[in-house]
Amino acid sequence: MNVKIWIVVFLLPFTMFSQQKLLSPMKEATLILRNNTILNGFARIMSNYKIIFKKDKNSKKEKYDAKQVKQLIVFEEEGESKFEYKKSGKKGKYLLLNIIVEGKCLFIS
């Protein structure tokens, strides 16, 4: 019984953190589409690597994915974070990755 309680207590912060990350508020962002259209507004990254985007806080939500988006720039208190879709593995699934350092070589996470 005590082991179960300790497991729950240990895992609870991790599940709460992941929930908080998924349910995070929309942040100011710039969305660059594959046809080079630039959209300014608010965005949230979902767990399935899709982007929820609104042009302003009262507008309708729109979903974007790898077929439409070239780059997402999210503006935060610490600065800006850039995200790009990259193909992963043999199946060719696209992942939305954070670009840490740009240049001749990309460092992504």
Backbone as CSV, one residue per row, in Angstrom:
resi,resn,N_x,N_y,N_z,CA_x,CA_y,CA_z,C_x,C_y,C_z
1,MET,0.823,-1.188,0.000,0.000,0.000,0.000,0.871,1.257,0.000
2,ASN,1.887,1.290,0.867,2.767,2.454,0.936,3.524,2.669,-0.365
3,VAL,3.881,1.582,-1.033,4.611,1.687,-2.296,3.744,2.374,-3.348
4,LYS,2.474,2.026,-3.403,1.556,2.639,-4.364,1.419,4.133,-4.106
5,ILE,1.313,4.504,-2.857,1.186,5.922,-2.509,2.444,6.680,-2.928
6,TRP,3.615,6.124,-2.661,4.860,6.779,-3.037,5.011,6.901,-4.552
7,ILE,4.557,5.901,-5.267,4.615,5.969,-6.737,3.721,7.103,-7.243
8,VAL,2.519,7.201,-6.695,1.607,8.274,-7.097,2.200,9.636,-6.755
9,VAL,2.733,9.772,-5.547,3.328,11.047,-5.121,4.525,11.401,-6.011
10,PHE,5.296,10.413,-6.395,6.469,10.651,-7.230,6.077,11.042,-8.655
11,LEU,5.062,10.386,-9.221,4.669,10.632,-10.606,3.742,11.823,-10.784
12,LEU,3.083,12.266,-9.747,2.131,13.361,-9.847,2.735,14.649,-10.419
13,PRO,3.901,15.095,-9.958,4.472,16.326,-10.542,4.757,16.202,-12.037
14,PHE,5.177,15.022,-12.489,5.468,14.837,-13.915,4.199,14.945,-14.754
15,THR,3.125,14.328,-14.272,1.873,14.394,-15.026,1.303,15.803,-15.002
16,MET,1.441,16.488,-13.889,0.946,17.863,-13.810,1.734,18.763,-14.752
17,PHE,3.046,18.570,-14.833,3.875,19.385,-15.722,3.493,19.150,-17.176
18,SER,3.275,17.897,-17.556,2.917,17.608,-18.939,1.541,18.174,-19.270
19,GLN,0.609,18.131,-18.338,-0.707,18.713,-18.555,-0.591,20.224,-18.724
20,GLN,0.215,20.845,-17.897,0.389,22.290,-17.960,0.982,22.686,-19.311
21,LYS,1.917,21.915,-19.808,2.551,22.219,-21.080,1.547,22.088,-22.223
22,LEU,0.686,21.080,-22.177,-0.305,20.879,-23.232,-1.402,21.929,-23.176
23,LEU,-1.760,22.340,-21.984,-2.848,23.283,-21.824,-2.339,24.712,-21.628
24,SER,-1.143,24.980,-22.077,-0.549,26.293,-21.892,-1.338,27.338,-22.669
25,PRO,-1.301,28.573,-22.202,-2.040,29.625,-22.902,-1.417,29.939,-24.266
26,MET,-2.207,30.522,-25.118,-1.719,30.932,-26.428,-0.670,32.025,-26.212
27,LYS,0.419,31.931,-26.974,1.497,32.913,-26.862,1.614,33.684,-28.166
28,GLU,2.092,34.902,-28.057,2.283,35.720,-29.246,3.262,35.017,-30.180
29,ALA,2.917,34.968,-31.474,3.731,34.190,-32.408,3.600,34.721,-33.833
30,THR,4.569,34.301,-34.648,4.544,34.545,-36.085,4.603,33.198,-36.770
31,LEU,3.701,32.984,-37.709,3.608,31.732,-38.442,4.007,32.001,-39.885
32,ILE,5.015,31.284,-40.372,5.458,31.437,-41.756,5.021,30.183,-42.506
33,LEU,4.141,30.385,-43.474,3.593,29.261,-44.224,4.508,28.879,-45.384
34,ARG,4.275,27.722,-45.971,5.104,27.224,-47.075,5.006,28.097,-48.326
35,ASN,3.898,28.824,-48.490,3.771,29.737,-49.632,4.326,31.131,-49.305
36,ASN,5.121,31.224,-48.223,5.794,32.439,-47.736,4.845,33.512,-47.209
37,THR,3.607,33.148,-46.902,2.693,34.059,-46.226,3.096,34.143,-44.758
38,ILE,3.102,35.346,-44.210,3.464,35.546,-42.804,2.217,35.968,-42.043
39,LEU,1.893,35.203,-40.989,0.736,35.490,-40.150,1.208,35.847,-38.752
40,ASN,0.730,36.950,-38.217,1.035,37.353,-36.851,-0.200,37.140,-35.995
41,GLY,0.003,36.635,-34.780,-1.119,36.379,-33.891,-0.683,35.627,-32.656
42,PHE,-1.477,34.617,-32.294,-1.221,33.824,-31.090,-1.249,32.345,-31.456
43,ALA,-0.324,31.568,-30.857,-0.214,30.151,-31.212,0.006,29.288,-29.987
44,ARG,-0.354,28.021,-30.146,-0.100,26.990,-29.142,0.286,25.722,-29.893
45,ILE,1.310,25.018,-29.411,1.729,23.751,-30.015,1.030,22.625,-29.275
46,MET,0.351,21.772,-30.022,-0.368,20.653,-29.429,0.543,19.427,-29.348
47,SER,0.121,18.423,-28.608,0.942,17.229,-28.393,1.124,16.410,-29.665
48,ASN,0.250,16.572,-30.649,0.367,15.826,-31.901,1.142,16.619,-32.968
49,TYR,1.925,17.591,-32.532,2.771,18.429,-33.390,1.979,19.320,-34.333
50,LYS,0.733,19.567,-34.015,-0.055,20.519,-34.779,-0.042,21.858,-34.058
51,ILE,-0.304,22.905,-34.801,-0.281,24.254,-34.258,-1.698,24.816,-34.286
52,ILE,-2.139,25.337,-33.146,-3.396,26.063,-33.064,-3.033,27.537,-33.159
53,PHE,-3.663,28.255,-34.089,-3.296,29.652,-34.337,-4.549,30.523,-34.383
54,LYS,-4.445,31.718,-33.782,-5.506,32.717,-33.830,-4.876,34.044,-34.239
55,LYS,-5.532,34.774,-35.139,-5.000,36.072,-35.574,-5.074,37.102,-34.457
56,ASP,-6.121,37.040,-33.645,-6.210,37.850,-32.432,-6.960,37.039,-31.380
57,LYS,-7.027,37.555,-30.167,-7.571,36.756,-29.069,-9.038,36.398,-29.248
58,ASN,-9.773,37.177,-30.032,-11.206,36.919,-30.207,-11.533,36.180,-31.502
59,SER,-10.544,35.905,-32.324,-10.815,35.250,-33.608,-10.926,33.738,-33.446
60,LYS,-11.381,33.094,-34.516,-11.578,31.644,-34.523,-10.234,30.914,-34.595
61,LYS,-10.134,29.763,-33.902,-8.919,28.949,-33.932,-8.777,28.264,-35.282
62,GLU,-7.535,28.202,-35.769,-7.232,27.477,-36.998,-6.116,26.489,-36.695
63,LYS,-6.200,25.284,-37.290,-5.170,24.262,-37.089,-4.249,24.230,-38.294
64,TYR,-2.954,24.135,-38.012,-1.929,24.031,-39.052,-1.048,22.829,-38.763
65,ASP,-0.467,22.247,-39.824,0.445,21.112,-39.658,1.623,21.257,-40.617
66,ALA,2.389,20.192,-40.761,3.629,20.214,-41.556,3.377,20.514,-43.033
67,LYS,2.201,20.199,-43.535,1.907,20.444,-44.944,1.786,21.933,-45.256
68,GLN,1.450,22.729,-44.239,1.199,24.142,-44.464,2.272,25.066,-43.900
69,VAL,2.968,24.639,-42.844,3.853,25.534,-42.095,5.320,25.300,-42.422
70,LYS,6.025,26.391,-42.662,7.477,26.334,-42.836,8.172,26.567,-41.493
71,GLN,7.721,27.595,-40.751,8.379,27.933,-39.478,7.396,28.632,-38.545
72,LEU,7.589,28.410,-37.253,6.814,29.080,-36.209,7.798,29.791,-35.295
73,ILE,7.535,31.065,-35.031,8.358,31.834,-34.091,7.451,32.247,-32.941
74,VAL,7.801,31.802,-31.725,7.013,32.104,-30.528,7.795,33.109,-29.695
75,PHE,7.114,34.185,-29.304,7.752,35.242,-28.506,7.423,35.021,-27.041
76,GLU,8.478,34.860,-26.235,8.321,34.609,-24.811,9.105,35.655,-24.038
77,GLU,8.981,35.619,-22.718,9.695,36.580,-21.871,11.205,36.452,-22.030
78,GLU,11.699,35.222,-22.212,13.140,34.979,-22.332,13.672,35.335,-23.711
79,GLY,12.800,35.551,-24.665,13.216,35.809,-26.040,12.311,35.044,-26.986
80,GLU,12.786,34.809,-28.188,11.968,34.091,-29.153,12.463,32.661,-29.336
81,SER,11.524,31.779,-29.623,11.836,30.382,-29.913,11.360,30.080,-31.325
82,LYS,12.242,29.475,-32.122,11.897,29.115,-33.494,11.667,27.621,-33.581
83,PHE,10.629,27.243,-34.330,10.273,25.842,-34.526,10.138,25.575,-36.015
84,GLU,10.589,24.394,-36.436,10.429,23.958,-37.820,10.031,22.496,-37.832
85,TYR,9.283,22.118,-38.867,8.937,20.714,-39.057,10.098,20.012,-39.756
86,LYS,10.495,18.856,-39.229,11.538,18.030,-39.830,11.028,16.607,-39.956
87,LYS,11.373,15.962,-41.066,10.957,14.575,-41.301,11.777,13.650,-40.409
88,SER,11.107,12.659,-39.833,11.767,11.765,-38.894,11.574,10.307,-39.292
89,GLY,12.651,9.553,-39.272,12.579,8.108,-39.458,12.172,7.644,-40.839
90,LYS,12.044,6.335,-40.955,11.707,5.707,-42.231,10.263,5.980,-42.655
91,LYS,9.373,6.139,-41.677,7.961,6.371,-41.987,7.712,7.785,-42.495
92,GLY,8.659,8.673,-42.285,8.528,10.027,-42.780,7.572,10.898,-41.993
93,LYS,7.371,10.593,-40.721,6.512,11.404,-39.874,7.208,12.736,-39.587
94,TYR,6.463,13.816,-39.619,7.025,15.136,-39.351,6.906,15.473,-37.875
95,LEU,7.990,16.002,-37.315,8.027,16.447,-35.929,8.275,17.949,-35.917
96,LEU,7.667,18.650,-34.987,7.893,20.078,-34.826,9.016,20.247,-33.814
97,LEU,10.181,20.688,-34.286,11.378,20.744,-33.449,11.797,22.179,-33.174
98,ASN,12.317,22.397,-31.972,12.799,23.707,-31.551,14.218,23.911,-32.081
99,ILE,14.448,24.988,-32.815,15.780,25.295,-33.334,16.534,26.051,-32.248
100,ILE,17.638,25.471,-31.788,18.415,26.089,-30.714,19.471,27.022,-31.290
101,VAL,20.214,26.557,-32.295,21.262,27.361,-32.932,21.121,27.212,-34.443
102,GLU,21.092,28.338,-35.150,21.004,28.330,-36.609,22.363,28.638,-37.207
103,GLY,22.593,28.152,-38.379,23.840,28.400,-39.091,24.016,27.323,-40.142
104,LYS,25.287,26.964,-40.423,25.548,25.895,-41.372,25.000,24.569,-40.860
105,CYS,25.000,24.433,-39.544,24.498,23.232,-38.893,23.381,23.651,-37.926
106,LEU,22.257,22.939,-37.938,21.159,23.245,-37.029,21.257,22.401,-35.772
107,PHE,21.099,23.024,-34.628,20.977,22.297,-33.365,19.514,22.391,-32.964
108,ILE,18.875,21.221,-32.871,17.444,21.174,-32.583,17.164,20.288,-31.393
109,SER,15.998,20.515,-30.784,15.598,19.654,-29.668,14.136,19.314,-29.813
